[in-house]
Amino acid sequence: MEDERLNRLREKLRPIGQEHLIAFWDRLSAAERGQLARRIDELDGELFRELQADFRVRRASGGDEKSQWADLAARAASPPAMRLDGSGVRFTADQARQRGAELLRAGQVGMILVAGGLGTRLGFDQPKGLFPLGPLSNRTLFQILLEQLQAVGRKYGVRIPLYVMTSPSTDEVTRSFLSEHRWFGVHAEDAKIFCQATMWAVDDRFERILLESPSSLFLGPDGHGGMLAALAKSGCLADMQRRGLTQIFYGQIDNPLLQVCDELFLGSHVLAGSEMTTQVVRKRDPLERVGNVVQADGKVQVIEYSDLPEESARQTSADGSLKLWAGNLAVHALDVAFLSRAASQRNSLPFHLAKKKVLFVGEDGRLIEPEKPNAIRFERFIFDLLPLARQALVVEVDPAEAFAPVKNSDDEPTDNPRLARAAMMAKDRRTLRTLGAKVADDVPVEINPLWNGKLPAGTVITKPTYFA
């Protein structure tokens, strides 16, 4: 029986030249053999051959991706856009808000929240969604965003379905945390968790899949673009269709200013006939480290800042503004029919290759820690769906109202909790002023989106206040 299993694995690995994955079979316990066999059974040999062949073609041609990106950037122009002042589209902002409200009221909108990352760069060894960020309440990122979703649902008298994507490293803890806190008020029957897949790594010559231990392959998350396949495999896409959802709002867990299911954004998406709409900000600097949403060859697509030549980045239009101005915020509106069509196509999202340092098992079975990048890892990006859309749009937002990412610790100068909390409080002070309150810029305040929004006339706020 054991010989049959080993022979079966060998027969699978031989055609792709990966028999080294069972080199330590005789050393393994029964449990370890079972674990390794499952991982090898999951290997997609056809995908391995496709990626390896593509790598070899690129290497043979000199792998001159920089010139390819330079050529694309030279052809690129501003994408179809609704600008911050409402210009650029055939409808008004009020019409968009009205259409978005109609969609929400009709129960046609769901939400995907991507929450697969750990808070490692924050100095936090838990899933990032568990990070306490509320300036006064200490609410976690999950609570902040799920209460925002609840508030939108209450406003329109609906329950908005929520689909949370985890990764293998965050799945179990996230499930336990959200269950313990009863999803912060989101109805359990409207909340689903699905886990993204993993992807193996290979050596930098693309010859050998790397072992993390004698009994396990090195596996890492397959990127936020893994959402598409995981959504279909988990049954969540079918659930969306069963519920009659037509549009999905997509956001990431690390942005506490995420404009959850925003009426203007959703309405603009539908009125433009867009299958995929992306929220963007106007770049403050030509070389800002943000993905550039552009139109090239008749398609909307993203050029990462690392791939954009400085010459192209600095190009300006006749009025002196940046030609490539639209910075990607990774916030999307997606047509459910479009998602279904894309999910039905094999490898509709390409894998991006990145050289990384990866611990691996050497030929003697010992773990080797490399001193420099030694491996190729693979990720898919959700923005690669943009060129597949028959129609796409970008909607410009004010970053002060919509974007305060939490990626780094407070030791770093950008995208840290200190700046995010400051942005949250600044936004809440503006809200209080529109309600007639007087509040100085140095007074800490925080608004829970489920607060009733009522203030006595002439309210003056002079001390830290949490409006819950």
N, C-alpha and C positions, 0 to 999 in steps of 0.2 A: 504493500500500500504506500509506504513512504517512498520507495524507489519509483513508483508510478508518478507520485506528485513531483518528485525532483525531475524526472524525465519530462514531464509536462511543462514544467517551468523552463527547463533547458531548451525545449523545442520552441517555446515562445521567444526566448531571448536570443537564440542563435541567429535568426535572420536579421536582427538589428545590431549584432555584435556586442551584446551586453551580458554575456555569460559570467562576467566577473561579479555580478550582483549575487550570485549563489556560491562564491568562492569559499565562504566560511560556513557553509551549511552544516558540516559535520560537527562544528563547535557549538551549534545552537541548541537551546532547549526546545521542547515540543511547542511551548507557547511562542517562542521567538521565531520558530520556523513557520508557524501559522500566521504570525504578523507579517513576516517577509513575503510569504506566498500571496497574501491578500494584496499587498502593495504591487507586486509584480503582475498579478491578475488584472489590476486596474490600469496598468500601463497601456497607453494607446500607441501601438507600434507604428501605425500609419502616420500618426501625428509626429512621432519621433523622426521618421524618415523624411517627412515634408520639411520640418524645421531644419534638419541636418542638411538636406539638399539645398535649401534656400541659403543657409549659412555658407556653404561651400561655393555657391555661385557668387555670392557677394565678396567672399574672400578672393576668389579667382579674378574678379573684376577690379580688385583693389579696394573693395569695400568703401567706395567713395560716397558715403551717405551725405557728407557735408555739402558736396556739390549738388546732390539731388535736392536737399533742403534749400540750398541757395537758389536753385532754378525755380523751385516752387514759390519761394518768398518773392522772387522778382516778378512773378506773375500774379501775386496775391493783391487783393484789394479789400476794402472795408466790406464786411458781410451785410446782408439785409438786416436792418436794425430799427428798433424803436428806441430813439434816443431819450435821454432823461427829460427833455422838454416836450416829449410827445411827438416829435417830428419823425419823419422817415417811413411812416405807414399811412394807409388810406383811412384809418379809423382814429377816433379820438381816445384819449385816456379814459374818459367817462364811459364811452361805449365798451371799452375793454373791461373796465370794472364791472359794468352791468352784466356782460356776457360771462365773466368769471363767476359772479354771484349766482347766475342762473345755473351754471354747471354744478356748483357746490350744493345749491338748494335741491337740485334734482338727484343728488346722490351719485353723480357720475365721476367723482374724483377720489382717488386713493393716494396713499403716500408710501414711498420707499425711503427708509432711513438707513444709510450705510454706516455700520458701526463695528467694523471688523478690526480696528486698530487698537493696539495697546498704548498706554500712556508713557512709553519708555522715554521718549524725548522730554516729557514733562517731569521726569523723575518719579513716575507713578506706575507701579507694576501691575495695575489692573486694567481692564478694558477702559478705553478713554471715556465712554459714556458714563462711567461711575465717578468721574472726576468732579469734586465739589467746586462750583464756580460762582454760585449766586453771591453777589457782593455783600449782602446782609443776611440772606436766608441760608446760604451755603448749599443751595439746591444743586444737584448734579446736572450734568449736561443732558442726561436722559429726562430728568424731571422738567427742566427748562423747556425742552422741545416738545415733549408729550403734552404738557399743560398748554402749550401754544396750539397744538393740534386740537385739543379739547375745546379751547376757546373758539376756534373757527367753527367747529361742529356745533357748538351751542348757538353761535350767531345765526347759523343757517338751519338749525333744527334737524341736523342729520348726525349720523355716526360715521366718521370717515375711516375706512379700513386702513390699517397700518401694517406694513411689511418691513421687518427689520432684518438687514443682512449682517450676519456675524462671520467670523472666520474660525478655523479650528482652535485658535488660541484664545478666543473670546466667547465662544458659543456657550459652553456650560455655565460659566459665571454669569453671563448676560441673562440666560434663561432663568437662573435662580434669583438674580437680583430683581428682574422685572416681575417675576411671579410673587416674590416676597412683598414688593411694593404695589401689587395689584395693578401694574401697568400705569400707575399714577392716574387712575381714573378712566383710562381707555378700556372699553369693554373687552373682555377676554376673547369673545367670539369674533371680534373685529381685529384682533392682533395676531400676527403670525411671524415666526422667526424662521429664516432659512439661512443655511450656511454655505459660504462660497467654497469652491473646490481648492485643491492644492496643485502645485506644479513642481516637478522635479527640477534639479539643476544639473548642468553638465560641466565638464572641464573646459578650459578656455580654447581648446582645439575642437570642441564638439565631437569628442570621440567616446567618452565614458560618462554615463549617468553616475552621479556621486552618491556614495553611501555615507549616511550620518553616523551609523554604527554598523557592526557586522550583520545586524538583523533589521536594519531600517534604511530606507532611502532618505536622502535629504529632501524635505518637502517644504515649500513656502506657499503663502496665499497667491492666487493667480491674478491679483489686481482687482480694482473696483469694476473693471470690465467683465470680471467673472460673474457679475450680477446677472447677466443675461441668461447664461446657461443654468445657473443655480436657480433662478426664478422659475424657469421651465421645469427643471428636474424635480424641484420640491413640490410642484403642484400649485405654487402661488400664482403663476400666470393664469392657470385654469380657474383659480378662485376669483381672480379679477374679472375674467370673462363671465363666470357664473353670476357674479354680483351685478353685472351690467355696467361696470366701470368703463369709461371711454378715455379718461386722461389720468396720468400718474404724475404727481409732484415728487421729484427726486432731490434729496439733500443729504448732506453728510453731518455726522454727529459732532464734529469739532467746531461748528459755527453757531454760537449762542444767539446771534442776530439773524439767523435763518428766517426768512419771511415765509413761514409755513403756509402752503396752499394759498398764496397771495392772489387776490382776485384780479388785479391788473395783469400780473404775469400769466395766469391761466387764460384770461380772456384774450390777451394779445396773441397768445399761442394759437387759439382756436380761430379767431377772426382772420389771422394771417394764413390760415390753411396749412399751418406748420405741423409736421410730424414729430419734430424735435426742436425745442426752443431752449436757449441757454441764457442764463443770467450773466451779465458782464459788467465790469466797471471800466471807466476811461482810465487808461494807464497814466500814472503820474510821471513816469520816466520811460524813455525809449527802451532802456535795458532792464526794466522791472522784471523780477523773477516770477513771471506768471505766464501761463499758456496764452498764445495769441489766437483768437478766433478770427478767421479770415475767409474770404471767398476766392477760390482759385479753380480754374478749369470747370466753372459752372457748379461747383460744390462748396458748401460750407465745411470747413475743417479746422483743425487746431495745429499750430506749429508751436512746439514747446520753446521756451525762452532759450534753452541750451542749443537748439537747432536753428535759431533765427540769426542770420549774419548781422553784425552791427550796422553795416551799411543799409540793409533793408529796415532794420529796427528804427533807424533815425530818419527814414524818408518822411516827408511831410506833404500835405495836400496844398492846394493853392492858397488856402486861408491860413497856412502856417501850422495847422494842427497835425498830429501824427496820422500818417496814412494807415498804419496798423495799430489801432488804438484800443481794440476790445480785449480786455483781460478776462480770462475764463475764471468763474467762481465755482465751478463744479456743482451748479444748481440747474436742474433741467425740468422741463415739462415734456412728457412723452406720451404719444398716442398709443393706446393699448394695442390697436390693430397693427401698428408699426412694430411694436415690441414682438408681437406674435410672428410677424413676417420675418423679422431679423433672427428670432430664435430658431426658426425652422430651417435656416440656411447653415450648413456646416461651416464652421470657422468664419462666421460673418465678421467677427472682430479679430484682427491680426494680433499675434504675440509680438511684444516689444522685447528686445534683448538688452540686458544690462550686465556689465562686468562687475562682479562683487567678490568680496572675501567670504569664503565658505569653509567651515571646518569639515574635514572629510577623512574617511578611513583609507589608509594607504594599503599597499599590496601585502604588508605584513600584519594587517589587522589593527594597527595602532592609529589613534586619532591624530591628525596633522592640523596644526593651526598655521595658516599661510601668513606671510608677511606682506603680501600684496594681492590685489585681485587675481583670483585663480579660477573663477567659475563664471558661467553664464547662467543668469536667471531669467525667467520669463514672466511677463505680466501683460494683461489686457487692460485697456483703458476705455471707459464708457464713452468718452468723447469721440471715439472712432466710429460711433454710430452715426455721427452727423453727416458724413458723405453719403450714407445709405438712404438718408431721408429724401423723399421726393421734393419736399419743401422744408426749409429750416429758417429760423429767425433768432436774433439775439435781442435781448431787452436790457437796456442800460439801467443800472440802479446807483443810488448814492451809497458808497461804502459805509458812511457813518450810520446809515439806516439798516444795512443789510449784511455787513461782513466784518467779523472780528474773530478770525480763526485762532484756535488754541492748539498749537503744535509744539511749541518749545517751552522750556522752563523759564522762569523769570531771570535766570542768568543770561539769557539771550536777549538781544535788543528788539526783536520783532516777534509777532505772532505768539505772544506769551499771555498767561492768565492775568497779569497786572493790567496790560493794555486792554484785554477783552472786558474785564470788569469795569474799567474806566469808560469804555465805549457803551456798555450796557447802561451805566448810570447816566451818562450824558444823554442817551436816547430817552431814558425815562424822565429826566428833567424836562426835556423838550415836550414830552407828552403831558406832564403835569402843568406846564405853562399854557398849553393849548386848552386845558380844562379850567384855566383861570387862576391857578395857584402861583404864588411867588416863591421861588426857590433859588438860592444863590448857587453858583457853579461849584462851590466847595462843599456843599451839603450832600452827603451820601444818601441816595434813594434807590429803591428797587421796586418794580411793579410786577406782580404776578399777573399773567394774562387773564386769569379767572377772576380778578378783582372787578367789582361792579362799576368802577370808573366814576363814582360820585364823590364830590367834594363840596363842603360848605362854601358859600360865597365868601370871597376875600381870604381864603386860606393862605397862610404864610407858613412855610416849612423851614424850620431853623435847626432841626436835629435829624440824625439818621433815622429814616422811616422806611419800613417795608410795607407796601400796600398789597395785602393778600386777599 
